[in-house]
Amino acid sequence: MNAAANARPRVRGLPRAVVALAVLAALPPLLTGLDTPLGGLFLLTALPVPLPLLLGRYPRAFSWTCFLLGLALCLWVLVGAMAGTALFLPAAVLLLIAPAVGPR
């Protein structure tokens, strides 16, 4: 393997931990909502939350994905508040702040 490929920056430390915390914050609403008639809605809401963890080799894509998912989740929380999606607000806020934390 050449040295330039190994020198590619990765997302490490605090931003990944904040996204992992967002995933953990999305689990309780998901688990409580799965046994309701709107279980599919809760599943579709929580499904994209761990996506930034797959983009650890691409810091720019990681940051944009966190920001866009957090923004979309905040809007979805407002739209679906009557259905109980407001419980996903902590995960949305954590996704929004994940790109901003860390040494960069």
Secondary structure, DSSP 4 states (H G I P E B T S, - for coil): --HHHHT-----SHHHHHHHHHHHHHHHHHHHHTTSTTHHHHHHHHTTTTGGGGGTT-HHHHHHHHHHHHHHHHHHHHHTGGGTGGGGHHHHHHHHHGGG-S--
